[in-house]
Amino acid sequence: MNSTPPVLVVGAGPAGLVAALTLLQNGTPVRIIDKDPNPRIGQRGSAIWARSLELFNFLDVPEVNDLGKPVPVIRSYRSGTLELMTEYSIVPHMEPTPAIPFYVSKMIGQQLQDVILRSHLEKFLCFVEMGTELRSVEQSNEGVTAVLAKNGILETFNTKWVIGADGAKGIVRKQLGLTFLGETRDDARIVVGDIRLNCVGLDRLHWHQFGHFKTRGLSLRPTDEIGEDGWQFFIFGGDVDLTKAAQSEELVFEIIASLIPTEITFTKVVWMSEFKANIRMVNKLSEGRVFVVGDAAHVHSPTGGQGLNSSVQDAFNLCWKLALVEKGLANKSLLETYTAERLPVISEMLELTTTILNQVVKAGDMTIPRNPITFMLGVNCRFSNIVLDEFAIPGKPINAYGVLDEGNLEAGDRAPDAPNMLQVGGGKSGMKTLFGLYRPWYHTVLVFASNHADATPILGALEAYDTSVVRSAVVLPSSISATSIAPPADLVLVDQEGHAYSAYLVEAGQTKVFVIRPDGVIGAIVHGVEGVKKYFSKIFVDA
């Protein structure tokens, strides 16, 4: 590893950790710092939606899905009683399909997520430098000079790139002079935190809600991450002095006891904070060699559970591109597509979460059911100038935050999964899923072809590209004889059950090529060789 890493990541929350891990998996050394002396505690943003679970799969971080718990069913009670009033799920129902392996949204606290991600960084001998603060950045065409402070000692650190993942109050955005326009909502204030308590008559299978949003209310979600008696709590309502409550454990105990008419044994408040909905975003996501991701770039109401998910997706989008530029395989202009692709998504996300917030305020209920759009499977960049689709009908309206439409698939959409693919040829055999192929450090070229001859010219064209960043897989229909297969691809897969041909909308006998980007997005859908060359000319130097 180089003595001076070419990338400095500022902030070690989920966005910063995902940025660092994506770069490290691409072979790009990273230095990551955080101004807090100790890792942050607390559940904080705990909802992980389907698209983010796919991202963690590509990053080979299965623990987020494995350790996360399904969102509990919510129980709401009549005022002043434990008499059940309503029972419902906040999460829309999604039918499992072969194309969507992660159809159950999960809850996992940010504190545990951070532990998981740091453990993956440490496999690359990359360790978060806690208690290290960025004071300033200055940049030139050649690099960035950062002034850091630790234990009162200043350090001048020269690097090539800086990623600001240092939150809404962080310094990176301010150093770049980016705007952060929007509004602060005083009608949606809550105290959120983690607490340990035992409550007679309250089970740990459900998410419990008491009182009223507009006057005095409480939401309690059980979470064993805090302890066997651990809960994430939300206190809200105009009759509560929320600022005072956020500073007093005793007042929190008093409010909870006033809303749940049963015997309660309090242990302690583990962490809490007053939250006020700020709805803001930057005008652009980078300036020169410095970038912002996550809360450093956009903040909003937590009512849609989109914030942390959007943050890690920012980091993933940026860092596969940054790695290619740092390797000298792509021009710096590729980095301009980070803003171009993510800013429309973030803008629509803010509209979505604000709409949900308005519904919550109007209904006086924090836990109204969410729209399927929150799964984020329809988030796309069809409008991007680096995606290529030779099959799409031009002129159609584009919604960057659409709902997944399995009857339509275009370049810029998420790539679907397909299980039970039989790997053949090259002396190897076994079962594969398409999601098992996609990784952050290479493009995957899927060649759907009915025979060897149709795939050969496309595979020949791929020989011009660096095999460390472009891999190929021929996908053959179930009707083909496995013994007759010999295309010189990295992988040859027989779609035994037809899931790939169905999900990718490929007809029998048709030759169709999909280029899957390192972030699991379809970069191109083309007929053959010329389309593949045209796509990669948008990505690679001299391609």
MIZASE-367635 format. One record per atom (N, C-alpha, C): z, y, x. Coordinates in pm, whole numbers, plus 32768, in hexadecimal, padded with zeros to 4 digits. Each point is the difference from the previous one (the first is absolute). Example, Ala and Ser with C-alpha at 12.3 -4.5 7.8 and 13.67 -1.06 7.14 Angstrom:
# MIZASE-367635
830C7DC78527800080777FA780008078805A7FB880697FDD8006807780528049806D7FB3
END
This chain:
# MIZASE-367635
80007F888055800080787FAB8000807D80587FB680657FD67FFA807B804D808980408008801B8047807080808042800F800D80767FA07F90803E7FDD8001806E7FA17FB07FD87F8580417FDC7F927FB87FD77F887FA880727FCC7F887FE07FD17FA580697FD2802080387F7780617FC27FB9802380307F7A809780127FF6802A80767FD0808B801B7FE0800F80027F6880557FA97FCA801E7FFF7F71808980427FEE800380677FAD807B804C7FE880357FD97F7680707FBA7FFE803B7FD27F827FF57F697FF480717FBE7FE680027F6D7FFD80297FCB7F787FCF80437F9680087FC57F7B7F8C7F9F7FEF7FEA7FCB7F877F957F9E7FEC7F768031802B7FDE807E7FE57F7B803280267FEF800080988064803280487FF7800280917FFE7F76803C80517FA67FC880067F7880347F7D7FB57FE77FC480137F8B7F7F7FC17FE47F94803A805A8004808380187F9E803D805B800C7FC1808A807B7FF5803280157FC980867FD47F6E800780227FB17F997FDD7F7280017F697FEC7FF97FBD804F7FAE7F6E7FF57FF67FBF801E8087802E806680447FC980238083801D7F938067807B7FCD800180247F9980607FAE7F817FEB7FE97FDD7F837FAD7F8A7FE47F6F8016802B7FD9807D80097F7B802380337FFC800C809780707FE480418005800A80928014808C8035802D805C7FAA8016808B80278096801A8011802F801C807A8090801880168031807C7FB4807D7FFB7FDA803B80687FAC808C80218033802480807FF5808B802A800D802C80347F7780707FCF7FCC802D802A7F7C808F8034800A801680777FC8808380428009803180247F75808380137FF5803C80307F83807780578024800D80717FBD8069805F8024808B7FD17FD880097FA77F9B80837FCE7FD980367FA3806C8080800A801E80387FAA8069800B7F6E7FD780067FE77F7D800B7F767FCE7F987FE97F927FD57F847FED7FA27FE27F92803A802C7F7A7FAA80327FA8802D802E7F7D802E7F8B7FAA806880197FB380307F9B7FA37FD280247F7480097FA37FA47FDF801C7F757F827FBA7FD180017FE47F7D7F8B7FC27FC37F88805E80008018807D7FD77F9880687FF87F897FCA7FB07F848016802F7F8D7FCF7FB77FF77F69800A80177FB97F91800F7F6F80097F917FB27FB97FA880427FB87F967FB87FB87F877FED805B7FD47F84800D7F897FE0804E7F997FC57FA17F9080487FF27F987FD67FA27F9B7FA380427FAA7FC87FAE7FA57F94802A7FAD8026807B7FC6807780007FA88025806F804C80078085807C802F7FFB804F8007807B80277F75802F801A7FA37FA4801D7F7780287F867FC280467F8880247FD27F887FD280467FFA803A808D8022807E800D80008041808380617FBA805F80787FE37FD180607FBB80577FCF7F7480237FB47FC27FA67FC37F7F80217F9D800E80737FAB80687FFC7F9F8016806C8048801B8084807280457FF9804E8020807880507F8780317FFA7F937FB5804C7F8780228096801D7FFF802A80447F94808E801D7FEA80267FC17F79800E7F7C7FFA80177FBE7F80808B80187FC6805E80308054808A800D7FD2800F80627F8C7FAA80667FF9800C80627F947FEF7FBB7F797F9C7FAA7FF67FEA7FB57F8480677F917FEF801F7FBB806D805B7F8D7FF7808E80287FDD8030807180378089802B7FE9800E80607F8A7F90803A7FD6800480597F8C801C7FB27F81803F80427FA080227FC17F807FA9803A7F917FD87FAE7F9F7FB680377F8E8051806C7FB97FBB805E7FC48043806E7FBA804A7FC77F88808480177FF6804C7FC57F917FD8803B7F7980157FB17F987FF080327F77807080657FE67FDD806C7FBB8061806B7FE680467FE97F7A808380128003804F7FFD7F85803A808A7FE77FEC80327F87803780817FD880677FE87F92806E804B800580717FE57FA8801C80767FA380377FDF7F8D802980687FA3806F8053803F7FFE80817FE0805B805F803F80927FD47FF180467FFD8071808E7FE2800080227F6E7FEC7F9B7FA7800580197F717FE97FB37FAC8065801E7F7D7FFD7FAD7FA080497FA77FB27F9F7FE8803C7F8C7FA87FC37F9C7F6E801980277FB67F9580127F75800A802C7FAC80487F987FB58065802D7FAA804A7FA57F6E7FD680147FD08002807C7F767FD5801C7FFE7FB280837F997FAE800E7FEB7FB4807A7F6A7FFC801A7FD7802B80767F72800A801B7FE8800780977F837FEF80287FDB8009808D7FBF808680198027803E806F7FC2807F80277F757FE8803C7FE87F8680317F847FE180487F9C7FC17FA07F85802F7FFF7F9B7FC37FAA7FE97F6E80277FE17FAE7F9D7FE47F73801C7F777FF380407FF77FAE80677F7F7FE4803E7FEB7F6980047F917FD47FCB7FDF7F7180057FD77FDB808F80357F9280347FD67FD580867F6E7FD480007FB8802880667F767FD480127FED7FDD80937F9B7FAE80207FE77FE0808D7FE4807B80567FCB806A7FC57FDD8078804B80788058801F80707FE97FB980778055800F80787FA6801B801C7FE0807D806F7FA5801D808A80407FF080088084800E808180457FF78006804C7F7C80147FB87F957FFD803D7F7C808B80217FCB80687FD9804C808B80207FD980338070805A801A80747FC78037806E804E808C7FDC802C80288033807580807FDC80398057807B801880837FE98002806180678023803F7FD880847FFA805A806080417FE98081802880888038807B800F802780318081802E7FBF802C80817FF68083800F7FC180368079804E7FDA807D80837FF57FF480517FDB80747FD77F7780357FEC7F9F7FA77FD77F7A802A7F6F800180307FAA804D7FBC7F75800B802E7FFA8030809080508065801D800080388087802B7F97806780667FB27FDE802E7F96805B7F8F7F9C801A7FBB7FD97F967F927FA1800C7F928037805A7FD7807A7FE67F91803A804C802680188092807C802B8017802B8014808B7FFE7F7B804C80247F947FBD7FFE7F7D80437F727FD880287F9E80297FB17F757FE380247FD080588074802E807C80037FDF8057807280387FC6808180777FCB7FF780447FD080787FBA7F87803D7FAF7FB87FB07FAF7F9380377F9C803680667FDD807F7FF27FA48044805D804D8050806980837FE7800880588049805D7FFC80977FE57FF380227F828004808C7FD5808180147FB18053805E802B808280177FC3800A80927FD3803580137F89801180877FCC8069804980537FDE8079802F805D8053804C804B805A7F9D80777FD57FDA8050804B7FA1803F807A8045802380647FAF803E807880357FA4805380587F7E7FEF7FED7F9E804A80507FAE80587FA28007808180187FC680627FA47F878044803D7F9880117FAE7F8D80508029802180947FED7FEB805180678019808F7FF47F7F804F7FEC7F957FD680447F8280497FF37F8C7FAA80307F8680247FD37F867FC080327F9A806C80207FBA7FEC806C7F8E805380237F8E7FA280247F87801F7FD47F927FA5801B7F87804780397FAE7FB080447F82802E80377F977F987FDB7F88801080327F977F9D7FE6801F7F798040805380028066801C7F85804C807E7FB77FD3805F80477FC3807C7FBC7FDD8066805C7FC0807B7FCD7FF5806C80477FBE807A8001805B804080738008807E800C8049807080117F9A805C7FA28001807180037FA38080801C804E805280587FC880848019803A80657FB57FAB804A7FA4804080627FAC7FBC808C8025802F80617FE27FAB808C801A802480547F867FDD80557FD88061805F7F937FE88080801E804C806E7FFE7FB78083801E803C7FFF8086804A7FB880607FC67FFD8085803B7FA3800F80767FBC7F9480277FA5800480737F6F80067FCE7FB5806280337F7580117FD67FA57FAC80597F967FCB7FC07F9B7FB280477F7680317FD67FA8801180607F73801F7FE17FB07F7E800A7FC27FDD7F907FB97F807FF87F6D801C7FE37FAA7FD380597F7080117FEF7FC37F807FC87FB7800F7F947FC17F8E7FBE7F79802A7FC97FBA7FA67FBF7F7B80217FCB800280217F6B805B7FC17FB78003800F7F6F809080037FD0801980497F92808480027FC27FF07FE47F6B80567FA87FCD80037FE37F708087802E7FCA7FFD805F7FA5807B80337FC280227FB07F8480697FAE800C80337FB47F8E809180277FEB801A80828011808980338006803080407F7F7FBF7FDE7F90803480277F7E7FE1808E7FD6802A80207F877FDE80817FC3803A8076804C80727FEC8043803E806D804B7FE07FF980947FA37FA880257FE17FEA808D7FB9807480427FFA7FF980837FCB806F804F7F6A7FF980147FC57F887FFA7F727FF280267FA780537FA680117FF37F7C7FAE804E7FA380118096801A8079802B801A801B808E80167FBE802F808180037FAC80677FBF8024807E7F69800F7FEF7FC77FB27FA67F6F80097FEA7FDB80747FA4806280377FBB7FE4806F7FA57FBA7FD67F8180127F817FD77FC07FD07F86804A80387F867FB6801C7F978040802D7F8580457F8A7FBC8064801E7FAD804A7F987FB9801E80357F747F94801B7FB7800B80467F8180277FA17F90804380377F9C80277FB07F8D807580407FB880547FAD7FC3806E80337FB0807E7FAB80148071803D7FDF807F7FBA7FFC802E7FF97F6F801F7F887FD280237FEC7F7480987FF77FF0803880617FBA80907FFE7FE780247FAB7F877F9B7FD47FB5801C7FB17F8880067F6B801F7FF67FDC807E80007F72802380537FEB807E808380187FF4805B7FEF807080547F837FE980197FB6806980527F887FF680557FF2807E806B7FB47FF480487FD180757FDD7F6C800F7FCE7FDC80737FD97F77801A80547FCC807480247F817FFA80507FC9806D80167F6B7FF3804E7FCC805C80277F73800180977FFA7FF0802E7FA17FB0808E7FF77FE1802A7F6E7FFA807E7FE7801E80397F7A7FF1806C80067F947FEE7FB07F9880607FFC7F937FF27F7B7FB5806B7FDA7FBD7FFF7F8E7FA4801B80347F757FB07FD07FA1800780357F7980057F8B7F9E806D7FF07FB980117F917FA27F97800A7F917FB87F937FEA7F9D7FFC7F947F75802D80277FEF8027807F7F7C8030802E7FC47F98805F7F967FBD7FD57FC57F9980557FAB803E806F7FDC7FAD80627FB0802E80717F6F7FD27FF57FD87FD97F897F757FD57FEA7FAA80717FC9804280677FC87FB7806B7FBD801C808780427FA7805D7FDF800E808D8026803E80457F878073803F8010804C80327F8D7FF680997FF87FF5802F7F837FF580917FEA8060802C7F928048806D801C806280357FA37FEB80977FED802880307F8C7FFE80907FE87F7580367FE77FF18081801C7F8380467FDF7FD2805480777F7E800480147FC580488071801F80957FF97FFF80397F88800D80927FF58092802E8003805E7FA87FE0808C802A7FFB80517FC1807280187F807FF6804B7FB980697FD37F6E7FFB7FCC7FD080717FCC7F78800080127FBC80867FEF7F7B7FFC80147FAD80777FA07F8B7FFD7FC87FE380727FAC7F8A801280397FB0807480137F7C7FEC80387FA880667FA37F8980167FCF7FF2807A7FAA7F8D802280487FAA806780177F807FE380467FAB80617FAB7FE7807C803E800580737FB97FE0807C805F7FC080647FE37F84802280547FB7805D7FF38032808F7F9D8057801A7FF380398086807C804E80288043803C7F9D8079804E801A80797FA480067FFD7F967FB3806F7FA27FF97FFC7FB77F7C80547F9D7FF280057FB47F83802A80577F8A803E8071801E802880607F997FB28082800E7F887FF8803A7FB28078801D7FA080277F917FF280837FEE7FA680387F997FBD807D80387F8680187FD57FC3808380128019804D7F7F8032807C800D8020804C7F867FB280827FFA7FE9802C7F857FC480837FE3805980427F97802E8079801D804D804F7FA07FAE807A7FDC7FF9801E7F807FAA806E7FD4803C80427F847FCA80757FDE802980427F858032808F80157FE180547FA18023808D80098094801C7FF4804D7FA07FCA809080157FF1804D7FDC807F7FB97FD7806880417FD6807C7FE08064806E80658028804B7FE9805380767FD17FA380707F7B7FEE80097FC87F9D805B8017802480927FFB8080801F8018802B808A808D7FDC802B806080187FA7808C7FDF801E80127F6880077FBE7FB77FA4800D7F6E7FFC7FCD7FC180817F94803780367FC47FC7807980588010807A806C804F7FF2805A80178071808A7FC37FEA800F7FB57F9180867FCE7FDE7FF87F6F7FCF80347FA5804F80077F747FD780557FF27F82806F80487FFC805A7FF77F8D7FBC802C7F7F7FAF806B80097FB980317F897F977F9B7FD17FBE7FBE805F7F9F7F977FDC80487F8F7FB780747FD58034804E7F987FBD8023802C7F728029807D7FF4802B80357F7D7F8D80007F9C7F888029802D7F8B80057FA77FDA7F737FD47FFC7FA3805E7FDC7F767FDE80657FC57F9D80818016801A80687FCB7FA67FF6803B7F757FD3807E7FF67FF580417F7E7F8C7FC97FAD7FA27FBE80427F877FD27FBA80007F6B7FE280527FB2804780037F6F7FEB808B7FDB7FCD800F7FDD7F7F80847FE87FC480347F73801F80217FE9807C80367F7E8029804F80128081803F7F96802C80508007807A7FA58002807B8011806380567FAD800F8077805B8008807A7FDC7FB480668046800980807FA2803C8066801E8079802E7FAB80458060802A7FDD808F7F9E7FE88055801B7FEB808E7FDE807C80507F8180287FFF7FDC807B80467F7080277FE07FE3808080137F76803180017FCD7FF0808E7F957FB580117FCA7FE580847FAD807680327FB480387FA57FA7806F80227FD880457F7F7FF0808480047FCA80467F8A7FC6808680287FAB80337FA87FC0808180197FD0803A7F7C800480847FF87FC580427F8B7F6A800A80157FB67FDF7F997F6E800780077FCD80627F997FA68057802D7FBD80607FA87F6A7FEC80127FB87FF17F937F717FE080087FB38077803A7FCB7FEC80787FA1805D803B7F757FC17FF67F9F804E7FD87F777FCE7FF07FA7805680577FE07FCF80787FB8805080627FA47FA980547F99803B80387FAA7FB9805D7FBD8062805F7FD67FCC80717FBF805280667F6E801B7FD97FC4806080457F72801D7FEB7FA77FA5805380357FC7806A7FB77F9E805080667FAD804D7FD67F8B802E805D7FA0803A80017FFE80987FB3805B803C8000800480927FCF808680318020801A807E7FCB807380487FEC7FD2808F7F827FF480297FE57FD2808780317F738019805B7FF3805D80347F7C802880867FDD7FBE8028804E7F9E80817FEB7FBF7FEB7FE67F6B80477F9B7FCB7FED7FD37F7680877FFD7FB87FFA80077F7C80787FEC7FAF7FE67F8F7F9D80697FB07FE97FF97F917FA0807D80027FA97FF57FC67F8A80747FEF7FA8803C80827FD1808680037FF9804680757FC97FE7807F80507FD77FF4807B7FDC8077804D7F8580447FC67FB47FB47FAF7F8380347FC8800480127F6A80587FB77FBC800380097F6E80857FCF7FCA803680477F9F807B7FD87FBD7FEB80137F6A804C7FB57FB27FE780017F7080747FBD7FB87FF57FF67F7D80647FBA7FB180007F6C802380777FC1800880067F71801E7FE77FA97F867FE3803D7F8E7FFC7FB37F837F927F977FFD7F9A800D80507F977F9A800180107F9C807080628016805980157FA5806F7F8A7FFB805F7FB8806E800D7F867FFF805180138038808C806F8043801B800F804D807B7FFD7FAE807E805F7FA2800E80027FAE80787F7E7FB1800E7FCE7FCE7F907F847FB380037F8B805380347FF5807B7FCE7F9580598030801380218094807D800B802A801C8026808A7FD07F96806280217F827FE47FD57F97805D7F697FEB7FF97FC5801D7F8D7F6E7FF67FF57FBA8071804D803E807580037FCF806C80587FF97FCE808F80707FC9802E800B7FD6808C7F997F9680237FEB7FA37FA67FA17F9280187F71803680097FDF805C7FA57F79803B7FFF7FE4804880838062804E802E7FEE804F807A7FF67FA8807D80577F9E800B80187FC580857F977F9C802D7FBB7FBC7FA47F927FAB80317F90805780387FEF80767FC67F99805C80318029803C8086807E802A80098032803B807C7FF67F9C8074801C7F817FE47FF87F9B80697F717FF280347F9E80037FA77F747FF6802C7FD880778055802E80777FDA7FE18078804E80437FF88088807D7FD7800480497FF6807D7FC17F99805E7FC67F977FC87FBB7F9B80527F77802E80307FD380727FCC7F7C803280257F8F7FBE7FB380227FB77F957F9A7FBB7FB17FCD80537F8B8047806C7FDF7FD880577F92800E8091802B7FAF80557FC380088090801A8079803D7FBA803080718035807180467FC17FE380287F707F8080107FE07FDD80287F78802E7F9A7F9880157F81802A80327F9B7FA3808880287FC8804E80488050808780267FD67FFF80677F907F9080467FF07FF680607F9380017FB97F787FD97F8080007FFE7FB77F81808B7FDD7FCF8066800F805480897FEB7FD1802280647F927FEC807F801C801580657F987F9F7FEE7F8D7F827FE780207F997FF67F98801C7F8E7F9E80367F92803380197F8D7FAA808780057FBA80678033804480867FF97FC7802580777FA87FCA8077801D802A80757FB57FDE7FF67F6A7F877FD27FDB7FE57FEF7F70805C7F9A7FBE80227F968049805C7F9B7FCB8089803E7FE88031804C80628084803E7FF3800180667F8F7F96804B7FF37FF880647F94800B7FBD7F787FB87F917FEE80077FB97F8080877FBC7FEE803C7FD3806F80837FC27FF8806880657FCF7FF9807B8032805D80677FD37FEF801C7F6B7F8480007FD17FE880147F71803D7F8E7FAE7FF07F86803380357F8A7FBA809880067FF780438015807280927FFF8000803A80767FB27FB980708001802E80747FB17FF37FE47F6B7F947FBB7FD97FEF7FD97F7480717FA47FD380227F9F8056806E7FA57FDF8084804D7FF88014805F805C807980527FFD8009804E7F7D7F92803A7FD58000804C7F8380227FA67F897FCF7F84800380207FA17F9580957FDE800180377FEF8079808E7FE1800E805580717FC87FDE807C8026804C80757FD47FF7800F7F687F887FEC7FCB7FEC80107F70804B7F947FB17FF87F838032803F7F917FB980957FF7801C802D8041806D808C7FF6802680247F7580307FA07FBD804180157F75802A7FBA7FEB808780507FE580677FC77FED80867FAF7F80800C80197FA17FA87FC77F7A80137F957FDD7F9A7FB380657FD77F907FE07FA77F9B7FAA804C7FBE7FA17FBC7FA17FA680437F91804D80477FD57FCA80717F9A803F80527F757FCB7FDD7F9D804F80247F747FDE7FEB7FD27F9E806C7FA47FA27FE27FCE7FA480687FC2804680787FDE807F7FF37FC6804A807180618004807680847FF27FE280638009806B7FFB7F8A80607FBD7F927FDC7FEF7F92805E7FAC802980797FB3806C7FF17FB0803C806D7F897FA9802B7FDE7F9C7FB17F907FA980247F7980447FE8800180697FAF7F8480497FE77FEB8077805B8061801C80597FF0806E80607F877FE280587FA9806280117F837FE780487FD1807C804B7F9B7FEB80547FBF807180457F687FEF7FF47FD37FE67F867F707FF17FE77FB2807C802A8045807280027FC28081801E7FF38019809680387FAA80528004801880917F747FFA803E7FE9805680657F7C800180407FEF7F91806680677FAC80147FEF7F8F805C7FF87F7B7FB7800180007F7B7FE87F847FB97F6E7FFC7FD57FCB7F897FEE7F727FEE7FE27FF17F937F977FBD80217F937FEA7F9F7F957F6E80047FD57FB87F95801F7F727FF87FDC7FEC7FC97F73806C7FE17FBC7FF67FC77F798037805D7F95805080648026804280567F9E7F9B80597FB9801F801E7F837FAD805C7FB2802C808E80207FA880548037802A80888027801C80577F86805480648018801980637F9780747FE07FA580407F8D801280717FDF7FA9807B805280298053802A7FA0807A804A8023805F7FA780508048803D805E805A7FB68057808F802D7FE880577FA07FE7808E801A7FF080487FBC80738038804E805B803D7FC78078807B7FAC7FE2803A80127F88807A7FB87FDC7FE97FAE7F827F8F7FBA7FFD7FDB7FB87F8780507F807FEC7FF17FC67F8B80397F7E7FE27F9E7F96802E80337F9380367FAB7F9480327FA47FCC7F937F7F7FFC801E7F9B7FC97FA47FBF7F8A8045802C7F877FDB7FCE7F8980447F6F7FE17FDD7FC980477F9F7F737FED7FDF7FA480598050803A805180597FB1805C8052803C8003808C7FAB8008806480308003808A7F9F805380528034806880427FAA8058804D803D801880897FAD802D805D803280278084806680707FEE806F7FF58047806F805D7FF080727FC57FB07FE87F8F7FB980697FBD7FB480527FA4805A80737FD67FD0804D7F9880457FAD7F7E7FFF80077FB6806C7FBD7F7F800680567F997FB77FC67FB17FA6804E7F997FBA801E7F8A805B80637FB37FD9801E7F8480457FB27F8E7FBF7FFC7F8E80437FC97F847FC980457F8C804880477FAA7FB980467F90803F7FAA7F83800780397F9B80417FC57F7A80047F727FFE80377FEB804C806A7F7F7FFE804780077F93806B7F9D7FAA80057FFD7F9480617FB9802D807F804A8005806F7FC3802280817FBC7F8480397F82801080287FB37F8F80357FB7802D807E7FC47F9F80467FAF802080758055801C807A7FC27FF780768044801F807E80727FA380217FFD7F8A7FC4806A7FA0801B8082801F7FBC8002806A7FAA807B80267FBC7FF17FEE7F69806B7FDF7FC17FFF7FFB7F6E808C80257FCF800780297F85808180297FC97FEB80617F8D806D80277FC07FFA805A7F8D801F808E802C7FB6805E7FC78011808D8020800380527F7F803E8076800A7FEF80677F9A7FBA807580447FB980507FB37FC08076803C8068806080358070800E7FBA8069805A8031803A7FCE80847FF37F80801B802D7FCD80807FA6802880737F8880327FE07FA1802A8067801380928026802380547FA07FFD809180148079802C80537FE4804B806C8069803180577FDE808E802F8067804D802C7FEB808F801D7FAD801E807C7FDF7F9E80527FBC8020807E7F6D7FD880027FCA7FD57F907F707FE37FFF7FC5800C7F747F7E801B7FFC7FB37FF57F857FDC7F6D7FEA7FFF7FD67F847FD57F797FDD7F7F800B7FB17F957FC380327F7F80027FBB7FF17F7C7FB4800480097F7B7FED7F8A7FAC7F6C7FF67FDC7FC27F9480287F737FE97FE07FFA7F937F947FE680297F867FEC7F9F7F957F6E7FD380057FE97F8180177F777FCC800B7FFE7F717FCD7F8E7FD77FCC7FF67F7A7FC77FD67F9880677FD7803080787FD87FA0806780088042808A7FF47FAD80668008802B808B7F96806880207F867FEA7FD67F9080588024801780907FD08037800F7F89801580877FC9806D804C804D80637FB78036806D804280477FDE802180907FA47FB4803D7FE7800B80907FD7808B802F7FA280467FC07FDA8086803280748063800180587FF77F9C8071805C7FF880647FE2807080197F7F8017805A7FD9806C7FC8802A80887F7D7FF8800D7FC1802B807D80158094801A7FF780507F9680148090800E809080218028805E7FAE7FD4808D8019801F80217FE780927FAA7FBA804780197FE5808E8001808080537FC9806C7FC87FFB807F804980878047800380607FD17FB0807F80467FF3806F7FB7804B8062804E802D80727FCB8049804B7F9A7FA9800B7F868030803D7F977FB0809680167FE8803D805A804E808E801C7FEA801780567F857F9880427FD0801080597F8D7FA37FDF7F8B7FAB7F9C800F7FA97FD47F927FFF7F677FFF80237FC77F8E7FFC7F6E7FF17FAC7FDD7F857FCB7F8880017FA67FD97F9480327F827FBB7FDF7FF57F81801D7F877FB37F8D7FEB7F9D7FC27F8D800A7F987FDB7FA080457FBB7F8A7FE2802D7F88803A7FC67F877F917FB77FB5800C7F7E7FF97F9A7FAC7FC3802E7FCD7F777FA57FE87FA580277FCF7F7B80307F708007804A7FD77F9A80397F797FFE7F967F947FFC7F8780247FD77F957F9D7FF27FC67FD28085801B8048806D7FC27FDE808080477F89803F7FB87FB2804B80387F8D80458043802D8082807F7FE18010804B802B80767FC77FC6807F7FC07F8E7FF97FCB7FC080797F84804680377FC280547FAE7F858043802C8018808D8034807E802480158022808B80218005801480977FB9806A802D80078020808F7FEA80928021801B80627FA47FEC808C802580618029806F7FD2804F8061805680268071805E80747FDE804E7FF27F96805F80677FD980897FE18039805880648001808A7FE6802880407F9B7FA37FDF800A7F7F80327FA37F9C7F917FDE7F9F7FFF7F837FD47FA77FD67F9380597FC97F927FF5803A7F8B80577FDD7F917FAE7FD17F8980287F927FC57FC37FD17F85805B80297F8C7FC780497FA1804C80337F8E800D7F907F9880597FA3801D80097F847FB1801280177F6B805180617FDE802280167F727FBC807C7FC67FAB804080507FB280727FCD804C80827FF5807B800680398050807A7FEF7FC38077804A7FCA7FEA80787FC7806F804D7F8280347FBD7FA77FA67FD87F84802B7FBE801F804B7F7F80697FD67FBA802680447F85803C8089801A80608008805E8044807F801A7FA38067803C7FA27FD380547FA4805D80437F7D80127FB47FFB7FC57F897F8F80127FA47F7B7FDB80417FFE7F8F80447F877FCF80417FC37F927FAA7F80800C7FE57FBC7F9E7FAC7FCE7F8A80537FEE7F917FBF7FCE7F8980437F78801C80407FEF7FD7807D7F80801480457FEF8089803D805F805A7FEA7FF5808A8030803A800C808D7FC0805080558039802480818039808D7FF48080800C8021804480807FEE8069800C806F80088073803F805980138072806A80687FDF807E7FDD801B8072805B7FED8041801780888011807E802380498021807A808B80307FD680647FB28026808A80207FDA8042804A8074802F80797FE5803E8052806780887FC780298036802F807180847FD1802A8071801D7F9D7FEB805E7FA48068801E7F9C7FEB7FB57F7D7FA97F9A80017FEB7FB07F887FAD80457F967FB8806880267FA680487FA67F717FD2801D7FAF7FF67F987F747FDC80157FB6807980387FD57FF5807D7FB7806E803F7F6E80037FD77FC77F8A7FE97F727FFB7FDE7FE27F867FAA7FA180137FA57FC37F917FB67F69801280107FC07FA780497F74801380267FB27F7E7FF17F7B800F80097FA77F8D7FF07FF87FAB807E8002804480767FEA7FB18079800F8052807E7FAD7FE18062800E803580888000809780047F9F80407FC27FF580928009807980467FC580347FCA7F948077803C7FC380797FF3805A800F7F8B804180707FED805C7FF8806580727F88800F80397FED8060806E801E808E7FD37FD380217F89801580887FCD8095801C7FED804C7F9E7FCB809080147FF08043801580867FE77FA7805F8047800A80817FD5807B804F7F8C80387FE17FD9807D8043805A80737FD680427FF17F8E805F80667FD180897FF1804180187F8C803D80847FE080358003800580987FA37FB9804080067FEC80917FA78060804C8026801A807C7FAE804F805B7F837FAF80237F8C803F7FF97F817FC380287FE47F7D7FB980317FF07F877FE67F837FB77F7880067FBC
END
